[in-house]
Structures are given as C-alpha cells and as structure tokens.
Amino acid sequence: MSAVVHLPTFIWDEFTMKNIILMVLLVVLGACGNKSSEQLSTGTNNLLTLCPGFSEAGKPPIVQGAQCGSLAVHENPEDSASPKISLNILRLPAVNPTAQPDPLFVIAGGPGQSAVNVAEGIAYVFDDIRKNRDIVFVDQRGTGGSAPLDCLSLEDQDNLWSLAKQQQKLVQALRECIAQHEDRWAFYTTPYAVQDLESVRKALGYQQINLWSVSYGTRVALEYMRSHPEAIRTSTLDGVAPVSMALPWHSEEDAWASLTQLNEQCTSIDQCKKRFGNLLDKANAIAQRLDAAPINILVTHPRTQAQTSVEVDNKTFVVLIRMALYGRDLSTLVPLVISRSYDGDYQLLASLVTLIAEQSELADISYGMHYNILCNEDYPQYRGRNSADSHYFLKSKLVDLFSDICAIWPQTALDENYFSPVVADIPTLLLSGQRDPVTPPRWADLVMQHLSHAKHLVAPGGHHSITRDGCVSQLITLFVHRGNTESLDTSCVKNIDPFAPYLGFDPHPNEVINTQQQQDSQ
C-alpha cells in the first residue's frame, strides 16, 4: 500500500513506482491472442467484444485480441429495485486455441485502484500463463470504469502545497465528496466486491478460476477464498494485506522497520557509511526540523525544466521516504535523499515532489473508494484507542489524521465474521518482500496460520510486490500450471538480494560502476 503526495494512499502497487525511476535518476545525475469475438461462447458473446481500436479509443488495445465489456449488477444485490451499475471487464484470451478452462483473475490494490487501467503495465508478467489460460481484469465497484467513487473535491487539491496546508482544506473536501455520492457508500466495501467477482465468473462461464492479487487486492482475494472456496483453484497473494492490519495503525512501524533495514545495509558498506552515516538519526533530525519550520523551495522540474515553487513540511518528507521504500529500485536513492536533506540541500527531495505529483494520476486511485474501505474496514479496529500507542513514523501521526477523516465518514456495519481470520484449504502461494514498508512478511505469516495448503516465499531484497523480481513470475506460472505448491523448487527466491544504495558522485567511480553492475545482474 503507497501514498500519493497529497493524500496518504497506502496500497499503491510497486508497478506504478517504475514509472518514476528513470526521471528520478535524471534528478540525481543532473542536480494477443488469436480468438475473435465470434469464437466466444454464446453466453459470453453478449458480454465481451473486441476492445476498441486506436481510432475509437485514442490508444491501441494492450494486446491483439483483447476483449472488453461490462456486466450489469444491482448496486444493492439484496434489492432488485436498486439501481444497476456496470462492472468494467477486460479479458486477454489464451494464445492456445484449446485453452485451459480455469483463467487467471487479476485483483488490483489501492484500495481504489482500477485493475483494467493497470493491465497495460502488468499484463506481460503473465505472458507464460496466458499461453494456455485467459487473463481477466475486473474493475472493483467504485473504481475505474465500475461506477467509480471519484471525488473531484479531493483531486483538485494542489499537490505542491505542504500536506499541513492541504489538510486544512481536507475536511471540507471530504464533506463535499460524501455529499457527491450521497447514500451509495454502504454498498462499496470488500464483501460486495467479492460478490461482483463471483457474478463475473459465472457470467463468463468459468467453473473455477485462479487468483492473483496484490496488496489491498489480497484482502479481496482472501474474502473470496472464504466466501466461495469451491470456485477457486489456486490463489497467489503478493504483499499480503489482511483486514487485521488496521491501516494506518500498523503501517508506521512497518515503514520504520523497512528504513531500519536500509540503514543497516548502508552502515555495513564502508563507502555508504562514510558518505551517509546513520540514516535513522538524520531522518529523525529532518523530521523535527521540518515539523517546526516547513520550507519553500524553487526547483527546476527535471523533465520539463519549468521552475516550480514547492513547500516541504514534515509530512511531505515522510510520504516521499515511505513511497521510495516501496520500490526495490527507488529505495536505493533514499540514503542520498536523506543525507542531502540533512545537510540543508532539499533540491532532490523537492524534485521528487514534483515528479510524484505529476505521476500520481498513474496510480488511478478512486479516493472515495479508498477512504470508504479504510474508514469502514480498518478504522473500526482502532477507533477509540489512544493513538500514542501506535508507532509514529518520523513524527507523521497518520493515525491521528485518519481518525479525524473517518470520524466524519459514513459508517457501514460489516458482518463480525469478516474481521475473523480466513480459514481455507485452497492451494495458496504467499509472496513477501523482506523490506516491504507496508505489507512485510509478518502479515503473510499471520494469514498462513489458517491456510492448510499454503507456501510463503520471502525475497530478502524485495520491497512492495515481488512478482516481477527474479524468478518469482516463473514460479507463479509453475504454481498455476500444477495447481499446488508441492515439489515447487523456490530456492531461487533467496537470491533476490537488496540493491546496493546509490552513492551519488563518488570520488572513486569504480565503486559506483561495481554497484551498477551488481544491480544489473539481478
């Protein structure tokens, strides 16, 4: 779970982070298928057709033969008189004309992220699976093209203000958002999303499906495993985020643990320790300094070269560090960012603000949906507790912020069973990055206690979402092909080591070259 600058989003998947990495490096250096719609089954013919081409959509479909469509369902499934909403669906048909009957359903994170819109960035990861299986993306209700709970009042806030100033306007923006969607909120929680997935499965004529989910999406997958175990053949959970996480109650200590591991790595490398010192001490000092006196910086945008005034306060600093820790690549810059900021040079930090503000749209988060999930599924578990009992990551106090938000958010009662552990015997592959700042291995370990046919893989150098790291995607392919984790050789995951910290302009360039060579070999 990651955060865009102006709103603390928690479950941003790691794929989005890749879009910023090349531009960030500039800052550092310079500061399908062959099925046609006629071949579909009769029941599916009315649901999916070939996706619009470039002339119609303004962009080409992500693969040849991609199929688009929607399924109408009642907003309130228990009331046949309630309005209908459309669930946005994308299917990438199997390359093999005699495909296996069980497809792979991809469940995005967020909460509030569009699965269909992120398909372009992750579909290739499942190319081997797609040789013999359909790949299906469904926008969760409230996101993307499925009756999105977008909030114009939230999206219009200026990303380049300090978070403190943004928060001054946040309450009013939230009230406008709540009023914008009136009484719809009660029908946009995870259990309803699971019912929708089951409706799509049936409508497409699949007897069983395989699940791949990331971050908050793993919460949806777990509830699906509880509610409809007979419909699921296998489940892959990447960056496990059970409801018991109670975001952001636990996320602050998890972020601190991630930063601590990076600091330990840096201090174990002579050149890193010499150049940057103790990152934890420096980060705390920066947080205190910016908490007492935010700063304004005129920065040249690294891509457009336009000059922009950026206000940086403690919360902005914390969000940027947290976001950088999400990605295996981007985290290598954290020591340099902290060290420069500690020395009073905030240009790199400020440039990150402008980059992330520009890239935030790529996360494609429906913020109404985001808050509805966190305020109805997470907040009830820490409502009334003393926020001082939680861990403050660099004085950010996100628990206080979300308590204020959720106090005015519409409350929806969920079945008590929803908050109990999911018990299942479905073959399940759990994936974790040891350095993940929001869904570290401890959450997968907790979930695994109640899964009788599960295997947990931990990448020592992994961060948030490890599906694309090393051999993991191949292991997922084998797992789905076999339908179980038995005799699955997973030893290669242990070879996914942390990338070495970027040392900046090193007076000993050979060491920098060696660092780059080490990363290229991963």
RACORDA-V87771 format. One record per helix or strand of 3 or more residues. SS is the DSSP state (helix for helix, strand for strand). FROM is the first residue (numbers start at 1). LEN is the number of residues. If there is no record, write none. Layout:
# RACORDA-V87771
ss: [SS,SS]
from: [FROM,FROM]
len: [LEN,LEN]
This chain:
# RACORDA-V87771
ss: [helix,helix,helix,strand,helix,strand,strand,strand,helix,strand,helix,helix,helix,strand,helix,helix,strand,helix,helix,helix,helix,strand,strand,helix,helix,helix,helix,helix,helix,helix,helix,strand,helix,strand,helix,helix,helix]
from: [14,37,42,48,54,67,84,104,115,135,152,163,190,209,216,229,232,243,251,270,279,295,307,314,330,347,367,387,393,398,416,427,441,454,472,491,509]
len: [17,3,4,3,4,8,9,4,16,4,4,25,14,6,12,3,7,3,17,7,14,6,6,13,13,17,15,3,3,11,4,7,8,6,11,5,12]
